[in-house]
Every structure is written in structure tokens, then in C-alpha cells.
Amino acid sequence: RVFEHYYVPAILKCKQVFVLLGLVIGILGVYGVTKVSQLTKPEQWFPEDHTQSIFIEKLILEFLSGEEGEYAEVTVFWGIDKVERDYPARYSGDTETYDDKVIFDDSFDITDFQTQLAIIKMCELLENRTCDEDTCGGFTTLLFPETNTYQGMCTMREFHNWWNVEKNFSVPLNSANETLFYERLGLFVVENPEMARHVGIIGGVVKFFSIEYIMTLKILAPGSEVQNYVDIMDNIIEKYKSFAPASAQSVDYSSPDFVEYALELSLQETVIKGLAITFPIVFVVLLLATGNWILAAFSVIAIAFIVVTVMGFVFAALGWELGIAESIVSIMIVGLSVDYAIHLGHMYTVAGKSEGFESREDKFHYAVLTMGPTVLAGGMTTLGAGAFLFGAQITFFGKMGVLLVLTVTCSLFYSLVFLMSVAAWFGPQGTYANLNRTCSKQ
């Protein structure tokens, strides 16, 4: 009765106003989406006063040994071409069938004296790299200053010093044959066991070699700061490759913090790709459900406005940043947005095909009276379910509750108000643009 006496007359009387209102809100949503930013602080999964958050803060600030323990390590390595991963086995969860393989670069030759000098030169590039304080978190160097408790690990330089100074072997390194080199390198590793993980001796041959330093990058730093260090490392690698011999070209670097940042970027890229893939699929589903080209197009536009309105609001108004949680739930918004539009669009088409209504006003009237109360009731129950997530301790579920409530609210507006106003104003009449009619003509 409410729909019959209040809702239908209001839509028919003010449909132009409601369509314009939906367009304005959607445009504001697009503007809000442009305000999205990468994380400017570490991803936080619990409230600040939660025991886990307090523990992590104390672990970083108080428990780690030495000031350098608060900063991220970087490892530069040679000899590894790529890693082939058995992803199906990983996804199945059967650890016994993992068959990951490290593919080594056969051109890497640690016995080549020029290779050894190139590695030492890389150490010097890292150690001498300066940067401004804004880029390097208040420091003027890429690497953390050496202290009584920390010295960088330039493995090759340590080996040269061990050979030439500590042992003072009669045969100089640049004259040692391969057999003698490997014999002395093995002895060096035995006497300096902390070097063992940097010298990859496999089958009596060095397959990989690495050096390790601590950067001036804080552990758990936000992505914008990590990107500065990634850019610096890329620049150093490029400069190194310009002079390194062919036997030392297979160089790369890694850091746990870089891995986390790469994951963050990958998830952000997934959002864009996910939306690009999802919307064409949504159009096909709506086309099959409504059986009408025009109605399917209107519905996709309404769903797009729902997505940008929700995302624009949380990024611009609530100040969210695009982290792991936001990347995951952003794709879910599309699925949550389709439900109401597809039901109303389907009934609009049924009004013409099964009930014989011809005018857009009659088809709109039939659709909202048969499906409107159901859509509204479904929205209310979903809103109630989402409200319970607001009390969750894990921030992901709290954000999920916010997105669920916002998405359902926007979906109700854009389906019952915007989409139905569009249908009542210039929706297809009779069987015009119906899929079966188009296919039968062809």
C-alpha cells in the first residue's frame, strides 16, 4: 500500500529530479575515487588499544636488539635467474606435492676475478649512495650507519680481506685457478659460518652469492616510503649493470618490506583488473536476466554509480586508504550491487512479455509493486546483518560492515529510485530492444 499510494506517485511526478540527483551523487562518487591513496601508515588489523596492536608496537620499539633492529634489511644476490612455482599444488594445500624450482643462471661465474670486483663495486654503490632526508626518512644515506653492534655484510670484500690480509696466501686471488678458489672459499665459509647463507655452494659450485645491509627504511613503513627505496635500488641496479661483466649480470635484490609492498601494489592492480572484468560479465548477466539491451545498460550504469559512490565516500569522507582489506572488499561491492537492479529489471521485462503492458509507466508500476517490497525487505535484513559487524575487534570486519551498509543503502537508492525513475522516464516500451526480438530479426 505504501508503494501504491506514496512511492509510485512520487517517482512518476519527480522522476527527472531523482535521475538528476542520482547523476550528481555518482559524479561526486567519481570525484571521491580520485582521492584514493596508497597506505601512508602500516596496515592495521586491530584497534589501536587492542592487545595485539600494543604488543607489535612494543616489539618494534622496545624488544628488538639495537636501534638497527627497527630498520629493514636488503639483500642483493647474483646467480638466480627465476623461481618456478607449482601453484596448483600450493592451492590444493598438499605440501608434499610442492615442486618449486630455483633456476640458476649458468653464466654466473664467481671464480671470474672481474665478477668478484663487480660485486665489491656493488657494495660501494650501496654504501656511498646518498639521498635527501625527505626521501630516506630523516637520514642522508640509503644504508643505516654502522655501529658497534652492526656492520654491513659485503661478503666478497670480507673474502678478499680474508685471503689477502688475514691469511696472506702466496697465490693472489686474481691468479688462483678454479680448484684452488673453491678450496679456499670453502675454508672461508667454515671459519666464518655467518657467511654460509650468502655463499650458495651446490654440488661443489657456487650457484648464488649475496650481500646484505640494513637500510634507513623503517620496518612496516607505509608504501609511499617503501617506493622511494625501491626506486633507489632500481637506479643502483641499472647503474651496476652498465659496467658489470656478463658473468655478473644476473643481479637482483629483495627485502621483506619490499615483498609486502609488492603485495600491496598487486592487490591494487587486482582491483582495477577485477572491475574491468566484472562489469562486462555483469552486463551479460543483466542482459540475460532482463532480456532487454536498454534495460541492461541502464542497470549497469546504476551499478557503476553504486560502486563509485561507496568507494568515493570511504576514501574521501572516511579517509580510508587502499590497503589489503580495501582491495578485497572493493571487488565484493559489485556483487552486492547487482541483486536489486537485476530483480527490478527482470520484472520490468516480465510486465511486457507476460502481462501485456506496453507503456513504460505501466511496466514500471508492475515492476515496483511486484518486486519493490521484496527488494526493500531484503535490503533491511542485509542492513541489520551488516550492523552486527560494527562491533568486531578485527578491523577488516568493521570495514566490511561499513561497506555492506553503504553498498546496500546506495543499492536501494539507485535501484528503487534512480533506475526506476530512468525506466519510468525513458525506459523501453512494449518489446522494444528485447533480446528475443533482436535475435529473431537476425
C-alpha positions in Angstrom: 0.0 0.0 0.0 2.9 2.4 0.8 4.4 1.7 -2.6 1.0 2.1 -4.4 -0.1 5.3 -2.7 3.2 7.1 -2.0 6.2 5.6 -3.8 4.8 5.2 -7.3 3.2 8.7 -7.5 6.4 10.3 -6.1 8.6 8.6 -8.8 6.2 9.5 -11.6 6.0 13.1 -10.5 9.6 13.7 -9.7 11.5 11.2 -11.9 13.6 13.9 -13.6 14.7 15.2 -10.2 15.6 11.7 -8.9 17.6 10.9 -12.1 19.5 14.2 -11.8 20.1 13.5 -8.1 21.5 10.1 -8.9 23.8 11.6 -11.5 25.1 14.3 -9.1 25.7 11.7 -6.4 27.5 9.5 -8.9 29.7 12.3 -10.1 30.6 13.2 -6.5 31.5 9.5 -6.1 33.8 9.6 -9.1 35.5 12.7 -7.5 35.9 10.8 -4.3 37.5 7.8 -6.0 40.2 10.2 -7.4 41.2 10.9 -3.8 42.2 7.3 -3.2 45.8 6.9 -1.9 48.2 4.2 -1.1 48.9 3.4 2.6 50.6 6.2 4.4 50.8 4.0 7.6 51.2 0.3 8.3 48.2 -1.9 7.7 46.4 -2.2 11.0 44.2 -5.3 11.6 43.2 -4.5 15.2 42.2 -1.3 17.0 45.0 0.8 18.5 44.0 -0.2 22.1 43.9 -3.9 21.2 46.5 -6.2 22.9 47.9 -7.3 19.5 48.5 -3.7 18.4 50.1 -2.8 21.7 52.3 -5.9 21.5 53.5 -5.2 18.0 54.3 -1.6 18.9 56.3 -2.6 22.0 58.0 -5.4 19.9 59.3 -2.8 17.4 60.1 0.0 19.8 61.4 -1.8 22.8 62.2 -5.5 22.3 64.3 -5.6 19.1 68.0 -5.6 19.9 69.7 -2.4 18.9 68.4 0.6 17.1 69.2 -1.1 13.7 66.6 -3.7 14.6 63.9 -1.2 13.7 65.0 -0.9 10.1 64.6 -3.1 7.1 67.2 -5.4 5.6 68.0 -5.6 1.9 69.8 -8.5 0.2 71.5 -8.2 -3.2 72.1 -11.5 -4.9 73.6 -13.0 -8.0 73.2 -16.2 -9.9 69.4 -16.7 -9.7 67.5 -16.4 -12.9 64.0 -17.2 -11.7 61.8 -19.3 -9.4 59.3 -21.7 -11.0 56.4 -22.3 -8.5 54.0 -25.2 -8.5 50.9 -23.0 -7.9 48.3 -25.8 -8.3 50.0 -27.8 -5.6 50.1 -24.7 -3.3 46.4 -24.0 -3.8 45.5 -27.6 -3.1 47.2 -27.3 0.3 49.2 -30.6 -0.3 52.6 -29.6 0.9 54.0 -33.0 0.0 53.5 -32.3 -3.8 55.2 -28.8 -3.9 57.7 -28.8 -6.7 59.1 -25.3 -6.6 62.3 -25.0 -8.6 65.1 -22.3 -8.4 66.5 -21.8 -11.9 70.1 -20.6 -11.7 71.9 -18.5 -14.2 74.6 -20.7 -15.9 76.5 -17.6 -17.0 77.2 -16.6 -13.4 80.9 -17.3 -12.5 82.1 -16.4 -9.1 85.6 -17.6 -10.0 86.0 -14.8 -12.5 88.0 -12.1 -10.8 86.0 -9.4 -12.7 82.9 -10.8 -11.3 84.3 -10.5 -7.8 85.3 -6.9 -8.4 81.9 -6.1 -9.7 80.3 -7.5 -6.5 82.6 -5.3 -4.4 81.7 -2.4 -6.6 78.0 -3.0 -5.8 78.9 -2.8 -2.1 80.5 0.6 -2.7 77.5 1.8 -4.7 75.2 0.9 -1.8 77.4 2.3 0.9 78.1 5.6 -0.9 74.5 6.2 -2.0 73.2 9.5 -0.5 69.6 10.8 -0.5 67.7 13.7 0.9 66.1 13.5 4.4 62.6 13.6 3.0 63.3 10.6 0.8 65.2 8.5 3.3 63.2 9.0 6.5 65.4 11.7 8.1 68.7 10.1 7.0 71.0 11.3 4.3 72.2 7.8 3.2 70.5 4.8 1.8 72.1 2.4 4.3 71.9 2.6 8.1 75.1 3.9 9.7 77.4 1.2 11.0 77.6 0.9 14.8 79.4 -1.3 17.4 76.6 -3.9 17.0 76.0 -3.6 13.3 78.3 -3.7 10.2 77.1 -4.3 6.7 77.7 -7.7 5.1 79.8 -7.2 1.9 80.6 -10.9 1.6 83.0 -10.7 -1.3 85.1 -7.9 0.3 85.3 -9.9 3.5 86.5 -12.9 1.5 89.1 -10.8 -0.3 90.3 -9.4 3.1 90.5 -12.9 4.5 92.5 -14.1 1.5 94.9 -11.2 1.1 95.3 -9.9 4.7 94.2 -12.4 7.3 95.6 -15.5 5.6 98.0 -13.7 3.2 98.2 -16.6 0.8 101.1 -16.6 -1.5 98.9 -17.0 -4.6 96.9 -13.8 -5.2 93.2 -14.1 -5.9 93.4 -13.0 -9.5 95.8 -15.8 -10.2 94.0 -18.6 -8.4 92.7 -21.4 -10.5 89.1 -22.7 -10.1 90.1 -25.7 -7.9 92.2 -23.5 -5.5 89.5 -20.8 -5.4 86.8 -23.2 -4.3 89.1 -24.9 -1.8 89.9 -21.6 -0.2 86.2 -20.4 -0.4 85.1 -23.5 1.4 87.6 -22.9 4.2 86.5 -19.3 4.4 82.9 -20.4 5.0 83.9 -22.9 7.6 85.9 -20.3 9.5 83.1 -17.7 9.1 79.8 -19.6 9.4 77.8 -16.4 9.4 78.8 -16.2 5.7 77.4 -19.6 4.8 73.9 -18.3 3.8 75.4 -15.8 1.5 77.5 -18.3 -0.4 75.3 -20.8 -2.2 77.6 -23.8 -2.8 75.6 -26.6 -4.5 77.4 -29.6 -5.9 80.8 -28.1 -5.2 80.0 -25.0 -7.3 78.8 -21.5 -6.2 75.3 -21.2 -7.8 74.4 -17.9 -6.0 76.1 -15.3 -4.0 74.7 -12.4 -1.9 75.5 -9.3 0.2 73.3 -7.9 2.9 72.8 -4.5 4.5 70.3 -2.6 6.7 68.6 0.3 5.0 67.3 3.5 6.6 63.8 2.3 5.8 61.7 1.7 9.0 60.2 -1.7 9.3 56.4 -1.6 8.5 56.9 1.7 6.8 54.0 2.9 4.5 54.0 2.1 0.8 54.9 5.7 -0.2 58.1 5.5 1.7 59.0 2.0 0.5 58.6 3.2 -3.1 61.4 5.7 -2.5 63.8 2.9 -1.6 62.6 0.7 -4.5 63.3 3.5 -6.9 66.8 4.0 -5.4 67.6 0.3 -5.6 66.3 0.1 -9.2 68.6 3.0 -10.0 71.6 1.3 -8.4 71.0 -2.0 -10.2 70.7 -0.1 -13.5 74.0 1.7 -12.9 75.7 -1.5 -11.9 74.6 -3.4 -15.0 76.1 -0.7 -17.2 79.6 -1.8 -16.2 79.3 -5.3 -14.8 80.7 -8.2 -16.9 78.4 -10.7 -18.5 79.3 -13.2 -15.7 77.8 -10.9 -13.1 74.7 -9.5 -14.8 72.2 -11.8 -13.1 71.7 -9.5 -10.1 68.6 -8.6 -8.2 67.6 -7.5 -4.7 65.0 -8.4 -2.1 63.7 -7.2 1.2 60.7 -8.5 3.4 59.3 -4.9 3.3 59.6 -4.8 -0.5 57.7 -8.1 -0.7 54.9 -6.6 1.4 54.8 -3.5 -0.8 54.7 -5.6 -3.9 51.7 -7.5 -2.5 50.0 -4.1 -1.8 50.6 -3.0 -5.4 49.4 -6.3 -6.7 46.2 -6.1 -4.8 45.6 -2.5 -6.1 46.2 -3.7 -9.6 43.8 -6.6 -8.9 41.1 -4.1 -8.0 41.4 -2.3 -11.4 41.6 -5.6 -13.3 38.7 -7.1 -11.3 36.4 -4.2 -12.0 37.4 -4.3 -15.7 36.5 -8.0 -15.9 33.4 -7.8 -13.6 31.4 -5.1 -15.4 31.3 -6.8 -18.8 30.2 -10.0 -17.0 27.6 -8.1 -15.1 26.2 -6.6 -18.3 25.9 -10.1 -19.8 24.1 -11.4 -16.7 21.8 -8.5 -16.7 21.1 -8.9 -20.4 20.2 -12.5 -19.9 18.1 -11.8 -16.8 16.2 -8.8 -18.1 16.2 -9.8 -21.7 16.5 -6.2 -22.8 19.5 -4.3 -24.1 18.5 -0.9 -22.9 17.4 -2.0 -19.5 20.7 -4.0 -19.1 22.6 -0.8 -20.0 20.7 1.3 -17.5 21.2 -1.3 -14.8 25.0 -1.4 -15.4 25.1 2.4 -15.2 23.2 2.3 -11.9 25.6 -0.4 -10.5 28.6 1.6 -11.6 27.3 4.6 -9.7 26.8 2.4 -6.7 30.4 1.3 -6.8 31.9 4.7 -7.3 29.6 6.3 -4.7 30.6 3.8 -2.0 34.3 3.8 -2.8 34.3 7.6 -3.2 32.7 8.0 0.2 35.0 5.8 2.2 38.1 7.2 0.5 37.2 10.9 0.5 34.9 11.2 3.5 36.1 8.5 5.9 39.8 8.9 4.9 40.4 5.2 4.1 43.5 4.2 2.2 43.7 1.4 -0.4 45.3 -1.4 1.6 44.8 -5.2 1.6 41.3 -5.1 3.2 40.0 -2.3 1.0 41.4 -4.1 -2.1 39.5 -7.3 -1.3 36.1 -5.8 -0.4 36.2 -3.3 -3.3 35.5 -6.2 -5.7 32.8 -7.5 -3.5 30.8 -4.3 -3.8 30.0 -5.1 -7.4 28.4 -8.4 -6.5 26.4 -6.8 -3.7 25.2 -4.1 -6.0 23.7 -6.3 -8.7 21.0 -8.0 -6.7 18.3 -5.4 -6.5 18.7 -4.0 -10.0 18.5 -7.4 -11.6 15.2 -8.3 -9.8 13.5 -5.0 -10.7 14.8 -5.1 -14.3 13.6 -8.6 -14.7 10.1 -7.7 -13.5 10.0 -4.7 -15.8 10.6 -7.0 -18.8 8.1 -9.6 -17.5 5.5 -6.8 -17.4 5.7 -6.5 -21.1 6.3 -10.1 -22.1 3.9 -12.0 -19.8 1.4 -9.3 -18.6 1.0 -7.5 -21.9 1.8 -4.0 -20.6 3.0 -1.7 -23.3 3.8 1.8 -21.8 6.8 2.4 -19.7 4.7 3.8 -16.9 2.6 0.6 -16.7 5.7 -1.6 -16.8 7.4 0.5 -14.1 4.2 0.3 -12.0 4.0 -3.5 -12.3 7.7 -4.0 -11.5 7.8 -1.9 -8.3 4.5 -3.3 -7.0 5.6 -7.0 -7.5 9.2 -6.7 -6.6 9.7 -3.4 -4.7 8.6 -4.6 -1.3 10.7 -7.7 -1.6 13.8 -5.6 -2.6 13.2 -3.2 0.3 12.7 -6.1 2.8 15.9 -7.8 1.6 17.8 -4.6 2.0 16.6 -4.1 5.5 17.6 -7.6 6.6 21.0 -7.1 5.0 21.5 -3.8 6.7 20.6 -5.4 10.0 23.2 -8.2 9.4 25.8 -5.6 8.5 25.2 -3.6 11.6 26.5 -6.5 13.8 29.9 -6.2 12.1 30.5 -2.8 13.6 31.4 -4.3 16.9 34.1 -6.7 15.6 37.6 -6.4 17.0 39.3 -7.2 13.7 39.2 -4.0 11.6 38.6 -5.9 8.4 35.2 -7.0 9.6 34.4 -3.5 10.8 35.3 -2.1 7.4 33.3 -4.9 5.8 30.3 -3.8 7.9 30.7 -0.2 6.8 30.9 -1.2 3.1 28.0 -3.6 3.4 25.7 -0.9 4.9 26.8 1.7 2.5 26.5 -0.6 -0.5 23.0 -1.8 0.4 21.9 1.8 1.1 23.2 3.0 -2.2 21.8 -0.1 -4.0 18.3 0.7 -2.6 18.6 4.3 -3.8 20.0 3.5 -7.2 17.6 0.6 -7.9 14.3 1.7 -6.4 14.8 5.5 -7.0 17.4 6.1 -9.8 16.9 3.1 -12.0 13.1 3.0 -11.7 13.0 6.8 -12.4 15.0 6.2 -15.5 12.7 3.3 -16.5 9.6 5.5 -15.9 11.1 8.4 -17.8 12.6 6.8 -20.9 12.6 3.0 -20.4 11.9 0.7 -23.3 8.2 0.4 -24.2 6.5 -2.8 -25.4 9.0 -5.3 -26.6 11.4 -2.7 -27.9 15.1 -3.8 -27.5 14.1 -7.1 -26.1 16.8 -9.8 -26.7 14.4 -12.4 -28.2 13.0 -9.8 -30.6 16.5 -8.7 -31.7 17.6 -12.3 -32.2 14.5 -13.3 -34.1 15.0 -10.3 -36.6 18.5 -11.5 -37.3 
